[in-house]
Protein backbone atom coordinates (compact mmCIF):
# COMPACT_ATOMS: atom_id res chain seq x y z
CA UNK A 1 0.00 0.00 0.00
CA UNK A 2 0.91 3.68 -0.21
CA UNK A 3 0.70 5.07 3.32
CA UNK A 4 1.15 8.71 4.29
CA UNK A 5 2.34 9.17 7.88
CA UNK A 6 2.16 12.61 9.45
CA UNK A 7 4.56 13.09 12.34
CA UNK A 8 6.98 10.68 10.63
CA UNK A 9 10.02 12.09 12.47
CA UNK A 10 8.28 11.47 15.77
CA UNK A 11 8.66 8.55 18.14
CA UNK A 12 5.68 6.47 17.02
CA UNK A 13 5.68 7.72 13.42
CA UNK A 14 9.29 6.79 12.67
CA UNK A 15 8.94 3.33 14.24
CA UNK A 16 5.74 2.73 12.29
CA UNK A 17 7.40 3.82 9.04
CA UNK A 18 10.15 1.20 9.49
CA UNK A 19 7.59 -1.55 10.10
CA UNK A 20 5.54 -0.62 7.02
CA UNK A 21 8.67 -0.46 4.85
CA UNK A 22 9.74 -3.85 6.19
CA UNK A 23 6.58 -5.41 4.80
CA UNK A 24 6.88 -3.71 1.42
CA UNK A 25 4.61 -0.68 1.69
CA UNK A 26 5.53 2.71 0.21
CA UNK A 27 5.65 5.43 2.85
CA UNK A 28 5.54 9.22 2.56
CA UNK A 29 6.65 10.88 5.77
CA UNK A 30 5.29 14.34 6.57
CA UNK A 31 6.67 16.36 9.50
CA UNK A 32 7.56 19.97 10.29
CA UNK A 33 10.46 19.03 12.62
CA UNK A 34 9.36 21.66 15.14
CA UNK A 35 11.43 22.47 18.21
CA UNK A 36 8.98 21.33 20.93
CA UNK A 37 11.81 18.96 21.83
CA UNK A 38 15.36 18.38 20.56
CA UNK A 39 15.25 18.59 16.76
CA UNK A 40 18.50 16.58 16.59
CA UNK A 41 16.67 13.51 17.86
CA UNK A 42 13.92 13.96 15.26
CA UNK A 43 16.55 14.36 12.56
CA UNK A 44 18.39 11.24 13.78
CA UNK A 45 15.17 9.23 13.48
CA UNK A 46 14.64 10.63 9.99
CA UNK A 47 18.23 9.91 8.96
CA UNK A 48 17.59 6.21 9.61
CA UNK A 49 14.56 6.28 7.30
CA UNK A 50 15.72 8.37 4.34
CA UNK A 51 18.12 5.78 2.84
CA UNK A 52 15.40 3.13 2.76
CA UNK A 53 13.78 2.14 -0.52
CA UNK A 54 10.13 3.14 -0.67
CA UNK A 55 10.46 6.11 1.72
CA UNK A 56 10.10 9.75 0.79
CA UNK A 57 9.68 12.84 2.95
CA UNK A 58 8.04 16.26 2.96
CA UNK A 59 8.95 18.87 5.55
CA UNK A 60 5.85 20.95 6.27
CA UNK A 61 3.17 21.61 8.91
CA UNK A 62 -0.38 20.30 9.03
CA UNK A 63 -1.53 23.91 9.24
CA UNK A 64 -0.01 24.53 5.77
CA UNK A 65 -3.00 23.42 3.73
CA UNK A 66 -1.34 23.96 0.34
CA UNK A 67 1.70 21.86 1.28
CA UNK A 68 -0.49 19.10 2.66
CA UNK A 69 -2.72 19.03 -0.42
CA UNK A 70 0.35 18.97 -2.67
CA UNK A 71 1.75 15.98 -0.75
CA UNK A 72 -1.54 14.10 -1.17
CA UNK A 73 -1.70 14.97 -4.89
CA UNK A 74 1.86 13.84 -5.57
CA UNK A 75 1.89 10.65 -3.48
CA UNK A 76 -1.77 9.61 -3.83
CA UNK A 77 -1.92 7.70 -0.52
CA UNK A 78 -4.37 4.86 -0.14
CA UNK A 79 -4.29 5.11 3.63
CA UNK A 80 -3.21 7.79 6.09
CA UNK A 81 -1.91 7.63 9.66
CA UNK A 82 -2.13 11.02 11.37
CA UNK A 83 0.35 11.10 14.26
CA UNK A 84 1.44 14.74 13.94
CA UNK A 85 0.18 16.89 16.80
CA UNK A 86 1.27 19.34 19.41
CA UNK A 87 1.92 16.92 22.23
CA UNK A 88 2.28 17.30 25.98
CA UNK A 89 -0.22 17.88 28.77
CA UNK A 90 1.89 20.33 30.78
CA UNK A 91 2.96 22.42 27.79
CA UNK A 92 -0.72 23.00 26.97
CA UNK A 93 -0.95 25.11 30.12
CA UNK A 94 1.78 27.41 28.79
CA UNK A 95 1.03 27.61 25.07
CA UNK A 96 -2.62 26.71 24.40
CA UNK A 97 -2.78 28.26 20.93
CA UNK A 98 -0.26 25.75 19.59
CA UNK A 99 -2.79 22.99 20.31
CA UNK A 100 -5.57 24.70 18.38
CA UNK A 101 -3.29 25.36 15.41
CA UNK A 102 -1.84 21.85 15.08
CA UNK A 103 -4.47 19.61 16.63
CA UNK A 104 -7.67 21.31 15.45
CA UNK A 105 -6.84 23.33 12.31
CA UNK A 106 -4.20 20.82 11.22
CA UNK A 107 -6.50 17.86 11.74
CA UNK A 108 -9.26 19.55 9.75
CA UNK A 109 -6.81 19.89 6.86
CA UNK A 110 -6.03 16.16 7.10
CA UNK A 111 -9.73 15.28 7.10
CA UNK A 112 -10.41 17.50 4.10
CA UNK A 113 -7.49 16.04 2.16
CA UNK A 114 -8.62 12.48 2.93
CA UNK A 115 -12.17 13.34 1.89
CA UNK A 116 -11.29 14.93 -1.42
CA UNK A 117 -8.40 12.64 -2.42
CA UNK A 118 -10.27 9.34 -2.05
CA UNK A 119 -8.34 7.91 0.91
CA UNK A 120 -9.55 4.43 1.90
CA UNK A 121 -8.92 4.72 5.65
CA UNK A 122 -7.68 7.38 8.09
CA UNK A 123 -6.11 6.19 11.34
CA UNK A 124 -5.36 9.01 13.78
CA UNK A 125 -3.81 9.43 17.19
CA UNK A 126 -6.10 10.20 20.06
CA UNK A 127 -4.87 9.88 23.66
CA UNK A 128 -5.63 8.26 27.00
CA UNK A 129 -5.77 11.83 28.34
CA UNK A 130 -9.33 12.12 26.95
CA UNK A 131 -10.52 10.17 30.00
CA UNK A 132 -9.69 13.24 32.08
CA UNK A 133 -11.15 13.17 35.56
CA UNK A 134 -12.72 9.70 35.10
CA UNK A 135 -11.79 7.52 38.07
CA UNK A 136 -13.43 4.23 36.99
CA UNK A 137 -10.66 1.81 36.03
CA UNK A 138 -9.83 0.39 33.60
CA UNK A 139 -10.72 3.12 31.09
CA UNK A 140 -13.03 1.65 28.45
CA UNK A 141 -13.88 3.10 25.04
CA UNK A 142 -17.56 2.87 25.97
CA UNK A 143 -17.04 5.32 28.88
CA UNK A 144 -18.02 8.98 28.71
CA UNK A 145 -15.05 11.27 28.00
CA UNK A 146 -16.71 14.63 28.59
CA UNK A 147 -14.48 15.91 31.40
CA UNK A 148 -10.98 16.66 30.04
CA UNK A 149 -8.51 18.27 32.45
CA UNK A 150 -6.11 19.78 29.88
CA UNK A 151 -6.49 21.55 26.56
CA UNK A 152 -4.38 18.81 24.99
CA UNK A 153 -6.99 16.27 26.09
CA UNK A 154 -9.81 18.50 24.84
CA UNK A 155 -8.13 18.81 21.43
CA UNK A 156 -7.86 15.02 21.15
CA UNK A 157 -11.51 14.55 22.08
CA UNK A 158 -12.34 17.17 19.45
CA UNK A 159 -10.41 15.09 16.88
CA UNK A 160 -12.64 12.11 17.61
CA UNK A 161 -15.77 14.23 17.15
CA UNK A 162 -14.44 15.77 13.93
CA UNK A 163 -13.53 12.33 12.56
CA UNK A 164 -17.00 11.01 13.34
CA UNK A 165 -18.56 13.91 11.46
CA UNK A 166 -16.53 13.09 8.33
CA UNK A 167 -17.28 9.38 8.68
CA UNK A 168 -20.99 10.20 8.91
CA UNK A 169 -21.26 12.88 6.24
CA UNK A 170 -18.73 11.64 3.69
CA UNK A 171 -18.44 7.92 4.57
CA UNK A 172 -14.72 8.36 5.21
CA UNK A 173 -13.61 5.33 7.28
CA UNK A 174 -11.76 6.57 10.37
CA UNK A 175 -10.18 4.84 13.37
CA UNK A 176 -9.05 6.75 16.45
CA UNK A 177 -6.39 5.26 18.72
CA UNK A 178 -6.14 6.29 22.36
CA UNK A 179 -2.48 5.67 23.18
CA UNK A 180 -1.48 4.90 26.76
CA UNK A 181 1.96 6.23 27.89
CA UNK A 182 4.17 5.00 25.05
CA UNK A 183 7.83 4.34 25.88
CA UNK A 184 10.89 2.65 24.41
CA UNK A 185 14.01 3.28 22.28
CA UNK A 186 13.99 6.54 20.28
CA UNK A 187 11.36 7.88 22.70
CA UNK A 188 10.46 11.49 23.46
CA UNK A 189 12.78 13.53 25.70
CA UNK A 190 9.83 15.16 27.49
CA UNK A 191 8.52 11.81 28.76
CA UNK A 192 9.32 10.46 32.23
CA UNK A 193 11.50 7.53 31.16
CA UNK A 194 13.81 9.72 29.07
CA UNK A 195 14.00 12.49 31.68
CA UNK A 196 14.59 10.11 34.57
CA UNK A 197 17.24 8.07 32.75
CA UNK A 198 19.13 11.19 31.68
CA UNK A 199 19.17 12.70 35.17
CA UNK A 200 19.85 9.48 37.08
CA UNK A 201 22.88 8.76 34.88
CA UNK A 202 24.08 12.34 35.41
CA UNK A 203 23.58 12.12 39.19
CA UNK A 204 20.96 14.88 39.11
CA UNK A 205 17.70 14.90 41.13
CA UNK A 206 14.44 13.91 39.42
CA UNK A 207 11.03 15.51 40.01
CA UNK A 208 8.62 12.78 41.12
CA UNK A 209 5.05 14.03 40.93
CA UNK A 210 2.23 12.75 43.15
CA UNK A 211 5.05 11.48 45.40
CA UNK A 212 5.49 8.54 43.00
CA UNK A 213 2.10 7.08 43.87
CA UNK A 214 0.25 7.43 40.59
CA UNK A 215 0.01 4.58 38.12
CA UNK A 216 0.38 4.53 34.35
CA UNK A 217 -0.40 1.90 31.74
CA UNK A 218 3.11 2.05 30.24
CA UNK A 219 3.01 0.56 26.73
CA UNK A 220 6.11 -0.46 24.80
CA UNK A 221 6.60 1.09 21.36
CA UNK A 222 6.62 -2.24 19.46
CA UNK A 223 3.25 -3.18 20.98
CA UNK A 224 1.85 0.24 20.04
CA UNK A 225 3.01 -0.04 16.43
CA UNK A 226 1.62 -3.56 16.16
CA UNK A 227 -1.77 -2.17 17.22
CA UNK A 228 -1.54 0.69 14.72
CA UNK A 229 -0.80 -1.68 11.83
CA UNK A 230 -3.57 -4.08 12.79
CA UNK A 231 -6.10 -1.25 12.81
CA UNK A 232 -4.70 0.31 9.63
CA UNK A 233 -5.29 -2.98 7.81
CA UNK A 234 -8.86 -3.28 9.08
CA UNK A 235 -11.06 -0.67 7.41
CA UNK A 236 -14.10 -0.06 9.63
CA UNK A 237 -17.64 -0.24 8.36
CA UNK A 238 -20.87 0.79 10.04
CA UNK A 239 -21.50 -1.13 13.26
CA UNK A 240 -24.60 -3.26 12.67
CA UNK A 241 -25.08 -3.50 16.43
CA UNK A 242 -25.00 0.25 17.05
CA UNK A 243 -28.05 1.36 19.04
CA UNK A 244 -28.95 5.05 18.59
CA UNK A 245 -31.17 4.79 21.68
CA UNK A 246 -28.16 3.78 23.78
CA UNK A 247 -25.10 5.11 21.92
CA UNK A 248 -21.49 4.76 23.10
CA UNK A 249 -18.44 6.76 21.97
CA UNK A 250 -16.72 3.62 20.67
CA UNK A 251 -18.70 2.79 17.51
CA UNK A 252 -21.29 4.27 15.19
CA UNK A 253 -23.70 3.70 12.35
CA UNK A 254 -20.96 5.44 10.34
CA UNK A 255 -17.65 3.74 9.35
CA UNK A 256 -15.97 4.87 12.56
CA UNK A 257 -14.15 3.22 15.47
CA UNK A 258 -12.20 4.29 18.55
CA UNK A 259 -9.85 1.91 20.38
CA UNK A 260 -7.58 1.97 23.39
CA UNK A 261 -4.01 0.80 22.79
CA UNK A 262 -2.37 -0.02 26.09
CA UNK A 263 -0.53 -2.73 27.99
CA UNK A 264 -3.51 -3.34 30.31
CA UNK A 265 -1.04 -3.65 33.22
CA UNK A 266 -0.67 -0.40 35.19
CA UNK A 267 2.61 0.21 37.03
CA UNK A 268 3.17 2.62 39.92
CA UNK A 269 5.61 5.42 39.13
CA UNK A 270 7.80 4.48 42.09
CA UNK A 271 8.20 0.96 40.65
CA UNK A 272 9.01 2.42 37.22
CA UNK A 273 11.83 4.42 38.83
CA UNK A 274 13.13 1.28 40.55
CA UNK A 275 13.40 -0.44 37.16
CA UNK A 276 15.37 2.51 35.75
CA UNK A 277 17.67 2.33 38.77
CA UNK A 278 18.23 -1.38 38.14
CA UNK A 279 18.92 -0.84 34.44
CA UNK A 280 21.32 2.09 35.00
CA UNK A 281 22.95 0.69 38.13
CA UNK A 282 22.43 4.02 39.88
CA UNK A 283 20.09 5.25 42.62
CA UNK A 284 17.76 8.15 41.89
CA UNK A 285 17.84 11.37 43.91
CA UNK A 286 14.11 12.07 44.27
CA UNK A 287 12.44 15.45 44.60
CA UNK A 288 8.95 14.38 45.75
CA UNK A 289 6.17 16.73 44.59
CA UNK A 290 2.34 16.81 44.52
CA UNK A 291 0.29 15.96 41.42
CA UNK A 292 0.77 18.47 38.60
CA UNK A 293 -2.19 20.48 37.23
CA UNK A 294 -3.62 18.71 34.18
CA UNK A 295 -2.30 15.30 35.21
CA UNK A 296 -4.55 12.39 36.19
CA UNK A 297 -3.78 10.07 39.13
CA UNK A 298 -4.10 6.72 37.33
CA UNK A 299 -4.54 5.20 33.88
CA UNK A 300 -5.33 1.68 32.76
CA UNK A 301 -6.46 0.60 29.29
CA UNK A 302 -9.35 -1.77 28.71
CA UNK A 303 -8.29 -3.28 25.36
CA UNK A 304 -10.79 -6.09 24.81
CA UNK A 305 -12.39 -4.36 21.80
CA UNK A 306 -9.04 -4.04 20.04
CA UNK A 307 -8.15 -7.64 20.90
CA UNK A 308 -11.53 -8.87 19.65
CA UNK A 309 -11.44 -6.96 16.37
CA UNK A 310 -7.76 -7.23 15.44
CA UNK A 311 -6.16 -9.96 17.58
CA UNK A 312 -3.95 -7.37 19.28
CA UNK A 313 -2.09 -8.61 22.36
CA UNK A 314 0.67 -6.60 24.06
CA UNK A 315 3.77 -8.73 24.61
CA UNK A 316 6.42 -6.58 26.31
CA UNK A 317 6.50 -6.35 30.12
CA UNK A 318 7.79 -3.10 31.58
CA UNK A 319 10.82 -4.88 33.07
CA UNK A 320 11.98 -5.74 29.54
CA UNK A 321 10.97 -2.45 27.92
CA UNK A 322 12.75 -0.19 30.43
CA UNK A 323 15.96 -2.20 30.11
CA UNK A 324 15.84 -1.93 26.31
CA UNK A 325 15.35 1.82 26.51
CA UNK A 326 18.28 2.35 28.88
CA UNK A 327 20.51 0.24 26.61
CA UNK A 328 19.46 2.35 23.61
CA UNK A 329 19.94 5.62 25.52
CA UNK A 330 23.44 4.73 26.66
CA UNK A 331 24.41 3.64 23.15
CA UNK A 332 22.87 6.64 21.37
CA UNK A 333 24.27 9.27 23.74
CA UNK A 334 27.48 7.45 24.66
CA UNK A 335 26.96 7.51 28.46
HUVEN-V440127 format. One record per residue. N is the residue number from 1. BURIAL is # if it has 9 or more other C-alpha atoms within 8 Angstrom, else .. Layout:
# HUVEN-V440127
n->[N & N]
burial->[BURIAL & BURIAL]
This chain:
# HUVEN-V440127
n->[1 & 2 & 3 & 4 & 5 & 6 & 7 & 8 & 9 & 10 & 11 & 12 & 13 & 14 & 15 & 16 & 17 & 18 & 19 & 20 & 21 & 22 & 23 & 24 & 25 & 26 & 27 & 28 & 29 & 30 & 31 & 32 & 33 & 34 & 35 & 36 & 37 & 38 & 39 & 40 & 41 & 42 & 43 & 44 & 45 & 46 & 47 & 48 & 49 & 50 & 51 & 52 & 53 & 54 & 55 & 56 & 57 & 58 & 59 & 60 & 61 & 62 & 63 & 64 & 65 & 66 & 67 & 68 & 69 & 70 & 71 & 72 & 73 & 74 & 75 & 76 & 77 & 78 & 79 & 80 & 81 & 82 & 83 & 84 & 85 & 86 & 87 & 88 & 89 & 90 & 91 & 92 & 93 & 94 & 95 & 96 & 97 & 98 & 99 & 100 & 101 & 102 & 103 & 104 & 105 & 106 & 107 & 108 & 109 & 110 & 111 & 112 & 113 & 114 & 115 & 116 & 117 & 118 & 119 & 120 & 121 & 122 & 123 & 124 & 125 & 126 & 127 & 128 & 129 & 130 & 131 & 132 & 133 & 134 & 135 & 136 & 137 & 138 & 139 & 140 & 141 & 142 & 143 & 144 & 145 & 146 & 147 & 148 & 149 & 150 & 151 & 152 & 153 & 154 & 155 & 156 & 157 & 158 & 159 & 160 & 161 & 162 & 163 & 164 & 165 & 166 & 167 & 168 & 169 & 170 & 171 & 172 & 173 & 174 & 175 & 176 & 177 & 178 & 179 & 180 & 181 & 182 & 183 & 184 & 185 & 186 & 187 & 188 & 189 & 190 & 191 & 192 & 193 & 194 & 195 & 196 & 197 & 198 & 199 & 200 & 201 & 202 & 203 & 204 & 205 & 206 & 207 & 208 & 209 & 210 & 211 & 212 & 213 & 214 & 215 & 216 & 217 & 218 & 219 & 220 & 221 & 222 & 223 & 224 & 225 & 226 & 227 & 228 & 229 & 230 & 231 & 232 & 233 & 234 & 235 & 236 & 237 & 238 & 239 & 240 & 241 & 242 & 243 & 244 & 245 & 246 & 247 & 248 & 249 & 250 & 251 & 252 & 253 & 254 & 255 & 256 & 257 & 258 & 259 & 260 & 261 & 262 & 263 & 264 & 265 & 266 & 267 & 268 & 269 & 270 & 271 & 272 & 273 & 274 & 275 & 276 & 277 & 278 & 279 & 280 & 281 & 282 & 283 & 284 & 285 & 286 & 287 & 288 & 289 & 290 & 291 & 292 & 293 & 294 & 295 & 296 & 297 & 298 & 299 & 300 & 301 & 302 & 303 & 304 & 305 & 306 & 307 & 308 & 309 & 310 & 311 & 312 & 313 & 314 & 315 & 316 & 317 & 318 & 319 & 320 & 321 & 322 & 323 & 324 & 325 & 326 & 327 & 328 & 329 & 330 & 331 & 332 & 333 & 334 & 335]
burial->[. & # & # & # & # & # & # & # & # & # & # & # & # & # & # & # & # & # & # & # & # & . & . & . & # & # & # & # & # & # & # & . & # & . & . & . & . & . & # & . & . & # & # & . & # & # & . & . & # & # & . & . & . & # & # & . & . & # & . & # & # & # & # & # & . & . & # & # & # & . & # & # & . & . & . & # & # & # & # & # & # & # & # & # & . & # & . & . & # & # & # & # & # & . & . & # & . & # & # & # & # & # & # & # & # & # & # & # & # & # & # & . & # & # & # & . & # & . & # & # & # & # & # & # & # & # & # & # & # & # & # & # & . & . & . & . & . & . & # & # & # & . & . & . & # & . & # & # & # & # & # & # & # & # & # & # & # & # & # & # & . & # & # & # & . & # & # & # & . & . & # & # & # & # & # & # & # & # & # & # & # & # & # & # & # & # & # & # & # & . & . & . & # & # & # & # & # & . & # & # & # & . & . & # & # & # & . & # & # & # & # & # & . & # & # & # & # & # & # & # & # & . & # & # & # & # & # & # & # & # & # & # & . & . & # & # & . & # & # & . & . & # & . & . & . & . & . & # & # & # & # & # & # & # & # & # & # & # & # & # & # & # & # & # & . & # & # & # & # & . & . & # & # & . & # & # & # & . & # & # & . & . & . & # & # & . & . & # & # & . & # & . & . & . & # & # & . & . & # & # & # & # & # & . & . & # & # & . & . & # & . & # & . & . & . & # & . & # & . & . & # & # & # & # & # & # & . & # & # & # & . & . & . & . & .]
